[in-house]
Amino acid sequence: MGEPRYSRRTLLAAIGVVIATATGVATYVSSSNAVEQQIATTDRVRTASAAKPAIRFERVYSAARHRDVTLAFYLPAGANPRGLPMSILLHGLHGDARHAAVGNLPEVLAAAVAKGSVPAFGFVAVDGGDNYWHENIPGDDPMAMLLDEVPRWLKERGYGEPFAVTGVSMGGFGSLLYARRRAERGDPIAAAAVISPGLITTWPEMAKRKAFKDEGEWASLDPLRHIRSTGPTALGVWIGDRDRFIEGTRRYIREVRPEVSAVKSGGHDDGLYQKVTPDVVQFLAKYAKRAV
């Protein structure tokens, strides 16, 4: 007997069964169109899972801080930088721009953009020191850097202006302060996403950080004492139930009622951050608008 002959349609159907089995889908594929759709879906999933962020560092001089600082860009690979919406990204205490992106945030963003679940946007981080993003030391003003210099640096490189701010720990405190300052200028940002924000409830505890001259200065800047100061900015707040800042953050959530808030199982660490960064990206994406 000769070799059996199969039609193209039969072969495609057989291929469909193999693909479905390999991907764990218990569905028989019986048409060439369905097979081709299955292949296309598999290719999209593979592309999305392999998506890598584009990360770049520069050194620039900050007149507001009177020093050179690192400017860090965390972008979806292949995104057109012209007019790309950008969220400022604020690091925590003893951190810097190179380590501001916690919880695989750049990878989460790149994968979401590759899948088409969010529009392209990016993050820009900069060295801010350890003074809770305000001028604790005369002549070193990280907030002025964020307000006046970062937009210029972005424009010079072809990016859009900051539409949002994202911060972790001390950077969460700083993000709420930045949103307040933007609102006070009559130019509020669209969204602020804060992760494990450093909202401390007592002066003796805050005084340990040596970031404020006295209790009065801290009180004048503390987001817990200025809960309506961020104006129309949409707020998202995420924290772990074992985080050392849980008391102040629960109070903030209760009094402010952010658009999005979540208390997850976890502490003040990357395990918690990895749980929440997908939600952070989805939250910010709602407010990202390309400026060209």
C-alpha positions as CSV (number, residue, x, y, z in Angstrom):
1,M,0.0,0.0,0.0
2,G,1.2,3.5,-0.7
3,E,1.6,6.3,1.9
4,P,-1.7,7.7,3.1
5,R,-2.6,11.1,1.6
6,Y,-3.9,14.0,3.6
7,S,-5.5,17.2,2.5
8,R,-4.1,20.6,3.5
9,R,-7.3,21.1,5.6
10,T,-6.7,17.8,7.5
11,L,-3.0,18.6,8.1
12,L,-3.9,22.0,9.5
13,A,-6.5,20.5,11.8
14,A,-3.9,18.0,13.0
15,I,-1.4,20.9,13.6
16,G,-4.2,22.6,15.6
17,V,-4.5,19.6,17.9
18,V,-0.8,19.6,18.5
19,I,-0.7,23.4,19.2
20,A,-3.7,23.1,21.5
21,T,-2.1,20.3,23.4
22,A,1.2,22.1,23.7
23,T,-0.5,25.2,25.1
24,G,-2.7,23.3,27.5
25,V,-6.0,24.2,25.6
26,A,-8.3,21.2,25.5
27,T,-10.0,22.2,22.3
28,Y,-10.0,20.4,19.0
29,V,-9.2,22.8,16.1
30,S,-11.0,21.8,12.9
31,S,-10.4,24.7,10.5
32,S,-7.4,26.4,8.9
33,N,-8.6,29.8,10.1
34,A,-8.9,28.6,13.7
35,V,-5.4,27.1,13.4
36,E,-4.0,30.3,12.1
37,Q,-5.7,32.2,14.9
38,Q,-4.2,29.8,17.4
39,I,-0.7,30.3,16.0
40,A,-1.2,34.1,16.0
41,T,-2.4,34.1,19.6
42,T,0.6,31.9,20.6
43,D,3.0,34.2,18.9
44,R,1.5,37.3,20.6
45,V,1.8,35.6,24.0
46,R,5.4,34.6,23.3
47,T,6.2,38.1,22.1
48,A,4.6,39.7,25.2
49,S,6.4,37.3,27.6
50,A,9.7,38.1,26.0
51,A,9.2,41.9,26.0
52,K,12.1,43.6,27.7
53,P,12.1,47.2,28.9
54,A,14.6,49.8,27.6
55,I,16.5,51.2,30.5
56,R,18.9,54.1,30.1
57,F,20.9,56.2,32.6
58,E,22.4,59.7,32.2
59,R,24.2,62.1,34.4
60,V,22.9,65.7,34.4
61,Y,23.6,68.7,36.5
62,S,20.8,69.9,38.8
63,A,21.0,73.6,39.7
64,A,18.2,73.0,42.3
65,R,20.4,70.4,44.1
66,H,23.8,71.9,43.2
67,R,25.2,68.6,42.1
68,D,25.3,66.0,39.3
69,V,22.4,63.5,39.5
70,T,21.5,60.3,37.6
71,L,18.5,60.6,35.3
72,A,17.1,57.1,34.7
73,F,14.6,56.2,32.0
74,Y,12.5,53.0,32.2
75,L,10.6,52.6,28.9
76,P,8.8,49.9,26.9
77,A,11.1,48.5,24.3
78,G,10.4,49.9,20.8
79,A,8.1,52.7,22.1
80,N,8.3,56.0,20.1
81,P,9.9,58.4,22.6
82,R,8.4,61.5,20.8
83,G,5.8,62.9,23.2
84,L,5.8,59.6,25.2
85,P,3.8,60.2,28.4
86,M,6.0,60.0,31.4
87,S,5.5,59.3,35.1
88,I,8.1,60.6,37.5
89,L,9.3,57.8,39.7
90,L,10.5,58.6,43.2
91,H,12.8,56.3,45.2
92,G,12.7,55.5,48.9
93,L,15.1,56.4,51.7
94,H,18.8,55.6,50.9
95,G,17.8,54.8,47.3
96,D,18.6,56.4,44.0
97,A,17.4,56.6,40.4
98,R,19.1,53.4,39.4
99,H,17.1,51.4,41.9
100,A,13.8,53.3,41.9
101,A,11.9,50.7,39.9
102,V,10.8,48.2,42.5
103,G,8.8,45.0,41.9
104,N,9.9,44.5,38.3
105,L,8.0,47.6,37.4
106,P,9.8,48.2,34.0
107,E,9.2,44.5,33.0
108,V,5.6,44.7,34.0
109,L,5.1,47.8,31.9
110,A,6.9,46.4,28.9
111,A,4.8,43.2,29.0
112,A,1.5,45.1,29.3
113,V,2.4,47.4,26.4
114,A,3.5,44.5,24.2
115,K,0.2,42.7,24.9
116,G,-1.7,45.9,24.0
117,S,-3.4,46.0,27.4
118,V,-2.1,49.5,28.1
119,P,-0.9,52.4,26.0
120,A,2.8,53.1,25.9
121,F,4.2,55.3,28.6
122,G,7.4,55.5,30.6
123,F,9.0,56.2,33.9
124,V,11.7,58.8,34.7
125,A,13.6,58.6,38.0
126,V,16.2,61.0,39.4
127,D,18.5,61.0,42.5
128,G,16.7,62.9,45.3
129,G,18.7,62.3,48.4
130,D,17.3,61.3,51.8
131,N,15.3,64.4,52.8
132,Y,11.8,63.3,51.9
133,W,11.9,65.2,48.7
134,H,12.0,68.7,50.1
135,E,14.7,71.3,50.9
136,N,15.8,70.1,54.3
137,I,19.4,71.3,53.6
138,P,19.6,74.8,52.3
139,G,20.6,74.8,48.6
140,D,19.6,71.2,48.1
141,D,16.0,71.3,46.8
142,P,14.9,68.0,45.2
143,M,11.3,69.2,44.9
144,A,12.3,72.2,42.8
145,M,14.3,69.8,40.7
146,L,11.1,67.7,40.1
147,L,8.9,70.8,39.4
148,D,11.3,72.9,37.3
149,E,14.1,70.8,35.9
150,V,12.7,67.4,35.2
151,P,10.1,68.7,32.7
152,R,12.9,70.6,30.8
153,W,15.1,67.5,30.7
154,L,12.2,65.5,29.3
155,K,11.4,68.1,26.7
156,E,15.0,68.3,25.6
157,R,15.0,64.6,24.9
158,G,11.7,64.6,23.1
159,Y,9.5,63.0,25.8
160,G,6.1,64.3,26.9
161,E,5.7,66.2,30.1
162,P,5.0,64.3,33.4
163,F,1.4,63.2,33.5
164,A,1.8,61.3,36.8
165,V,4.0,60.6,39.7
166,T,4.8,57.2,41.3
167,G,6.7,56.6,44.5
168,V,7.7,54.0,47.0
169,S,8.1,54.5,50.8
170,M,9.8,57.9,51.2
171,G,9.0,58.3,47.5
172,G,5.4,57.8,48.3
173,F,5.5,60.7,50.8
174,G,7.3,62.7,48.1
175,S,4.8,61.8,45.4
176,L,1.9,63.1,47.5
177,L,3.9,66.3,48.2
178,Y,4.7,66.7,44.5
179,A,1.0,66.3,43.6
180,R,0.2,68.9,46.2
181,R,2.8,71.4,44.8
182,R,1.5,70.8,41.3
183,A,-2.1,71.5,42.4
184,E,-0.9,74.6,44.2
185,R,0.6,75.9,41.0
186,G,-2.7,75.4,39.2
187,D,-1.2,72.6,37.1
188,P,-2.2,69.4,38.8
189,I,-0.9,66.1,37.5
190,A,-3.5,63.5,36.3
191,A,-2.5,60.7,38.7
192,A,-0.3,59.8,41.7
193,A,0.4,56.1,42.5
194,V,2.0,55.5,45.9
195,I,3.3,52.1,47.1
196,S,4.0,51.6,50.8
197,P,4.1,55.4,51.4
198,G,6.2,56.6,54.4
199,L,3.3,58.1,56.3
200,I,4.6,58.2,59.8
201,T,2.2,59.1,62.6
202,T,4.5,60.4,65.4
203,W,7.2,63.0,65.4
204,P,9.7,60.9,67.5
205,E,9.6,58.2,64.8
206,M,9.9,60.7,61.9
207,A,12.7,62.6,63.8
208,K,14.9,59.5,63.5
209,R,15.2,60.2,59.7
210,K,16.7,63.6,60.3
211,A,14.8,64.8,57.2
212,F,13.0,67.8,58.8
213,K,14.3,70.7,60.9
214,D,11.6,70.3,63.5
215,E,8.1,68.9,64.1
216,G,6.5,72.1,62.7
217,E,8.2,71.7,59.4
218,W,7.2,68.1,59.2
219,A,3.6,69.0,60.1
220,S,3.5,71.6,57.3
221,L,4.4,69.0,54.7
222,D,2.9,65.8,56.1
223,P,0.2,64.4,53.6
224,L,-1.8,63.1,56.6
225,R,-2.4,66.7,57.7
226,H,-3.2,68.0,54.3
227,I,-5.4,65.3,52.9
228,R,-7.2,67.5,50.4
229,S,-4.1,69.2,49.1
230,T,-3.6,67.1,46.0
231,G,-6.7,68.7,44.3
232,P,-8.2,66.8,41.4
233,T,-5.3,64.3,41.0
234,A,-6.5,60.7,40.9
235,L,-4.9,58.7,43.7
236,G,-3.9,55.1,43.9
237,V,-2.5,53.6,47.2
238,W,-1.1,50.1,47.8
239,I,0.5,48.7,51.0
240,G,1.1,45.4,52.8
241,D,-0.8,44.5,55.9
242,R,2.5,43.9,57.7
243,D,4.2,47.1,56.5
244,R,5.6,49.4,59.2
245,F,3.7,52.3,57.7
246,I,0.3,50.5,57.7
247,E,-1.2,52.7,60.5
248,G,-0.7,56.0,58.7
249,T,-1.6,54.6,55.3
250,R,-4.8,53.0,56.6
251,R,-5.7,56.4,58.0
252,Y,-4.9,58.1,54.7
253,I,-7.0,55.7,52.7
254,R,-9.9,56.0,55.2
255,E,-9.9,59.8,55.1
256,V,-9.0,60.5,51.5
257,R,-10.8,57.6,49.8
258,P,-8.5,57.2,46.9
259,E,-9.8,56.1,43.5
260,V,-7.9,52.9,44.0
261,S,-6.5,51.5,47.2
262,A,-5.5,48.0,48.3
263,V,-4.1,46.4,51.5
264,K,-2.4,43.2,50.4
265,S,-0.8,40.4,52.4
266,G,2.9,41.4,52.8
267,G,5.5,43.7,54.2
268,H,7.7,46.6,53.2
269,D,9.6,44.6,50.6
270,D,9.9,43.5,47.0
271,G,7.6,40.6,47.6
272,L,4.7,43.0,48.2
273,Y,5.9,45.3,45.4
274,Q,5.7,42.5,42.8
275,K,2.1,41.8,43.8
276,V,1.0,45.4,43.2
277,T,3.0,46.7,40.2
278,P,0.6,45.2,37.6
279,D,-2.3,47.1,39.3
280,V,-0.1,50.2,39.4
281,V,0.6,50.0,35.7
282,Q,-3.1,49.6,34.9
283,F,-4.0,52.5,37.1
284,L,-1.5,54.9,35.5
285,A,-2.4,53.7,32.0
286,K,-5.9,55.2,32.4
287,Y,-4.3,58.7,32.6
288,A,-1.5,58.4,30.1
289,K,-2.1,60.6,27.1
290,R,0.5,61.1,24.4
291,A,1.6,64.7,23.8
292,V,2.9,65.3,20.3
